[in-house]
Amino acid sequence: MTKKSLQVGVLTSTSGSYGTVGKTIKNGVVIAAEELKASKPHIKLELVHANPGSHSENYVRMAKEMLDAGVRHIIGCYTSSSRKELLPLIEHYDALLWYPTHYEGFESSDNVVYTGTSPNHHIHPMVDYMHGHHGGTAFCIGSDYIWAWESNRVFKDAFLERDGEILGEEYIPMHSLEMHFAIEQILEQKPDFILNTLIGASSYAFFRQFRNACAQLGIDQQQQMPVVSCNLSEADLQEIGVDARGGHFSSSVYFASVSTPENQRFVNAYTARYPNECLPTVEAEAAYIATHFLAAGLERCQADKLHRDVSALKQAALKTSLTAPQGQVKLDPITFHTYLTPRIGLSNAAGGFDIVVQAEAPVKPDPYLVWTPARPDKQMVSEGADSQ
């Protein structure tokens, strides 16, 4: 069998404000590469890692160094701003970015494969669940950049369609830990729930400060003003700390508690490889999926096209269906986004999630929300862990 090798860039922050989450992206790639080395010795992925340190200005410089060295496939970026800044460079070099993160949608590029969620995977299911179980008033707090702006816009459209009411909306400077004013506004408005689109250290500070402020006023924050996020993972729970990490909702497609044989193997491999770190996250699984899609494309692609035509590898990857830890996944040939299975989890004090509801089957990605109505039919089924 012909041996095929390919350099793969891994561009993800393993230090800084969102370094804990970024580290899980790198870990997911490594786990997949080690699996492939054992099961497909004719496929060799040479991983080249760069750490931007959670500083947006470092992504383009580090990516350019990779591209100038001949790398044409990069797995990485956590924030939407880093992806947006990288996109013109990726397109100029005709390279391929494999993006393994929840994102706000409304983007499609021939030079990006999106293995993270589209807004119909996480925002619409979250609106449906929170409105149905917790009430019709909400307060939005987010980091002052594109992920929060766009996510909140999609959320508001869907929530207002259900006759919900937005009581307030606050944006916090990136990396800021000052939440006092926003928390005052939330406590004054008393919403049925809070949508959190903060990232990294800002999010961790909010969870701790809000829980503490509620406790001082005798408010049971988990029951009276629950917080829901579309980017809360096991890595974030580790950073929030034991006193404040339980009782928060996360709308996602993967949690380490997913009950499949493939996930049990994934979790076992991950925790054995990284025994001193948190459980695998949705970002780790999305990076793992990206690596397997890339390898499947490499295996199917003609050897003479590997280094001069990234579209050939992408087209080969589009023919692949994988049984991932979360379930069956495949790429949509029109948008280059991934079919994924929506789930909502409730965080626990142990640093994991109890799955509350989940879709019965993988859902077609809809990054522009052209197929998905703002008020979709119920797609989620109870897992028996409802918070009410």
HUWO-V31431 format. One record per residue. N is the residue number from 1. RES is the residue in three letters. PSI is psi in whole degrees, 0 to 359 (none if undefined). Layout:
BEGIN
N & RES & PSI
N & RES & PSI
END
This chain:
BEGIN
1 & MET & 137
2 & THR & 130
3 & LYS & 138
4 & LYS & 133
5 & SER & 153
6 & LEU & 134
7 & GLN & 134
8 & VAL & 121
9 & GLY & 141
10 & VAL & 102
11 & LEU & 93
12 & THR & 140
13 & SER & 125
14 & THR & 12
15 & SER & 168
16 & GLY & 193
17 & SER & 318
18 & TYR & 31
19 & GLY & 329
20 & THR & 317
21 & VAL & 316
22 & GLY & 325
23 & LYS & 325
24 & THR & 332
25 & ILE & 311
26 & LYS & 317
27 & ASN & 320
28 & GLY & 320
29 & VAL & 315
30 & VAL & 316
31 & ILE & 315
32 & ALA & 317
33 & ALA & 322
34 & GLU & 323
35 & GLU & 314
36 & LEU & 322
37 & LYS & 323
38 & ALA & 323
39 & SER & 334
40 & LYS & 74
41 & PRO & 345
42 & HIS & 352
43 & ILE & 123
44 & LYS & 120
45 & LEU & 120
46 & GLU & 108
47 & LEU & 132
48 & VAL & 109
49 & HIS & 142
50 & ALA & 140
51 & ASN & 104
52 & PRO & 353
53 & GLY & 26
54 & SER & 23
55 & HIS & 117
56 & SER & 325
57 & GLU & 345
58 & ASN & 340
59 & TYR & 311
60 & VAL & 316
61 & ARG & 313
62 & MET & 322
63 & ALA & 319
64 & LYS & 322
65 & GLU & 319
66 & MET & 311
67 & LEU & 320
68 & ASP & 334
69 & ALA & 0
70 & GLY & 357
71 & VAL & 135
72 & ARG & 358
73 & HIS & 123
74 & ILE & 125
75 & ILE & 125
76 & GLY & 195
77 & CYS & 136
78 & TYR & 313
79 & THR & 155
80 & SER & 327
81 & SER & 321
82 & SER & 323
83 & ARG & 315
84 & LYS & 319
85 & GLU & 328
86 & LEU & 333
87 & LEU & 313
88 & PRO & 324
89 & LEU & 316
90 & ILE & 317
91 & GLU & 323
92 & HIS & 320
93 & TYR & 359
94 & ASP & 48
95 & ALA & 185
96 & LEU & 123
97 & LEU & 126
98 & TRP & 108
99 & TYR & 111
100 & PRO & 48
101 & THR & 149
102 & HIS & 139
103 & TYR & 172
104 & GLU & 352
105 & GLY & 195
106 & PHE & 45
107 & GLU & 144
108 & SER & 134
109 & SER & 143
110 & ASP & 346
111 & ASN & 17
112 & VAL & 135
113 & VAL & 123
114 & TYR & 107
115 & THR & 358
116 & GLY & 182
117 & THR & 150
118 & SER & 165
119 & PRO & 332
120 & ASN & 349
121 & HIS & 329
122 & HIS & 324
123 & ILE & 310
124 & HIS & 315
125 & PRO & 324
126 & MET & 316
127 & VAL & 314
128 & ASP & 314
129 & TYR & 311
130 & MET & 320
131 & HIS & 320
132 & GLY & 331
133 & HIS & 340
134 & HIS & 345
135 & GLY & 178
136 & GLY & 15
137 & THR & 142
138 & ALA & 156
139 & PHE & 133
140 & CYS & 129
141 & ILE & 132
142 & GLY & 167
143 & SER & 147
144 & ASP & 72
145 & TYR & 184
146 & ILE & 321
147 & TRP & 312
148 & ALA & 316
149 & TRP & 308
150 & GLU & 320
151 & SER & 317
152 & ASN & 325
153 & ARG & 313
154 & VAL & 318
155 & PHE & 312
156 & LYS & 318
157 & ASP & 313
158 & ALA & 322
159 & PHE & 318
160 & LEU & 329
161 & GLU & 333
162 & ARG & 14
163 & ASP & 25
164 & GLY & 167
165 & GLU & 131
166 & ILE & 115
167 & LEU & 341
168 & GLY & 162
169 & GLU & 119
170 & GLU & 139
171 & TYR & 130
172 & ILE & 136
173 & PRO & 143
174 & MET & 135
175 & HIS & 357
176 & SER & 146
177 & LEU & 3
178 & GLU & 108
179 & MET & 4
180 & HIS & 310
181 & PHE & 314
182 & ALA & 318
183 & ILE & 322
184 & GLU & 317
185 & GLN & 318
186 & ILE & 314
187 & LEU & 328
188 & GLU & 320
189 & GLN & 332
190 & LYS & 60
191 & PRO & 162
192 & ASP & 330
193 & PHE & 165
194 & ILE & 131
195 & LEU & 121
196 & ASN & 116
197 & THR & 28
198 & LEU & 158
199 & ILE & 156
200 & GLY & 221
201 & ALA & 330
202 & SER & 317
203 & SER & 317
204 & TYR & 318
205 & ALA & 319
206 & PHE & 313
207 & PHE & 316
208 & ARG & 312
209 & GLN & 322
210 & PHE & 317
211 & ARG & 318
212 & ASN & 317
213 & ALA & 319
214 & CYS & 318
215 & ALA & 321
216 & GLN & 334
217 & LEU & 5
218 & GLY & 24
219 & ILE & 130
220 & ASP & 92
221 & GLN & 319
222 & GLN & 321
223 & GLN & 321
224 & GLN & 325
225 & MET & 69
226 & PRO & 153
227 & VAL & 135
228 & VAL & 142
229 & SER & 158
230 & CYS & 10
231 & ASN & 28
232 & LEU & 122
233 & SER & 178
234 & GLU & 326
235 & ALA & 320
236 & ASP & 320
237 & LEU & 322
238 & GLN & 320
239 & GLU & 330
240 & ILE & 320
241 & GLY & 158
242 & VAL & 320
243 & ASP & 337
244 & ALA & 4
245 & ARG & 349
246 & GLY & 150
247 & GLY & 22
248 & HIS & 143
249 & PHE & 143
250 & SER & 127
251 & SER & 117
252 & SER & 192
253 & VAL & 351
254 & TYR & 138
255 & PHE & 155
256 & ALA & 344
257 & SER & 2
258 & VAL & 133
259 & SER & 82
260 & THR & 152
261 & PRO & 323
262 & GLU & 322
263 & ASN & 323
264 & GLN & 319
265 & ARG & 319
266 & PHE & 312
267 & VAL & 318
268 & ASN & 316
269 & ALA & 320
270 & TYR & 311
271 & THR & 331
272 & ALA & 321
273 & ARG & 326
274 & TYR & 69
275 & PRO & 339
276 & ASN & 11
277 & GLU & 178
278 & CYS & 174
279 & LEU & 159
280 & PRO & 147
281 & THR & 174
282 & VAL & 327
283 & GLU & 321
284 & ALA & 317
285 & GLU & 321
286 & ALA & 324
287 & ALA & 322
288 & TYR & 314
289 & ILE & 315
290 & ALA & 317
291 & THR & 319
292 & HIS & 322
293 & PHE & 316
294 & LEU & 314
295 & ALA & 323
296 & ALA & 320
297 & GLY & 320
298 & LEU & 318
299 & GLU & 323
300 & ARG & 336
301 & CYS & 145
302 & GLN & 137
303 & ALA & 324
304 & ASP & 352
305 & LYS & 354
306 & LEU & 319
307 & HIS & 351
308 & ARG & 356
309 & ASP & 91
310 & VAL & 334
311 & SER & 330
312 & ALA & 318
313 & LEU & 319
314 & LYS & 316
315 & GLN & 325
316 & ALA & 321
317 & ALA & 328
318 & LEU & 340
319 & LYS & 2
320 & THR & 137
321 & SER & 131
322 & LEU & 146
323 & THR & 94
324 & ALA & 173
325 & PRO & 324
326 & GLN & 343
327 & GLY & 200
328 & GLN & 135
329 & VAL & 149
330 & LYS & 164
331 & LEU & 142
332 & ASP & 123
333 & PRO & 348
334 & ILE & 314
335 & THR & 347
336 & PHE & 26
337 & HIS & 173
338 & THR & 138
339 & TYR & 125
340 & LEU & 165
341 & THR & 107
342 & PRO & 143
343 & ARG & 155
344 & ILE & 129
345 & GLY & 157
346 & LEU & 122
347 & SER & 150
348 & ASN & 166
349 & ALA & 341
350 & ALA & 351
351 & GLY & 18
352 & GLY & 193
353 & PHE & 139
354 & ASP & 125
355 & ILE & 125
356 & VAL & 307
357 & VAL & 159
358 & GLN & 157
359 & ALA & 154
360 & GLU & 343
361 & ALA & 162
362 & PRO & 146
363 & VAL & 134
364 & LYS & 132
365 & PRO & 142
366 & ASP & 72
367 & PRO & 332
368 & TYR & 4
369 & LEU & 45
370 & VAL & 340
371 & TRP & 336
372 & THR & 119
373 & PRO & 155
374 & ALA & 336
375 & ARG & 77
376 & PRO & 162
377 & ASP & 156
378 & LYS & 128
379 & GLN & 353
380 & MET & 145
381 & VAL & 146
382 & SER & 143
383 & GLU & 8
384 & GLY & 15
385 & ALA & 30
386 & ASP & 144
387 & SER & 346
388 & GLN & none
END
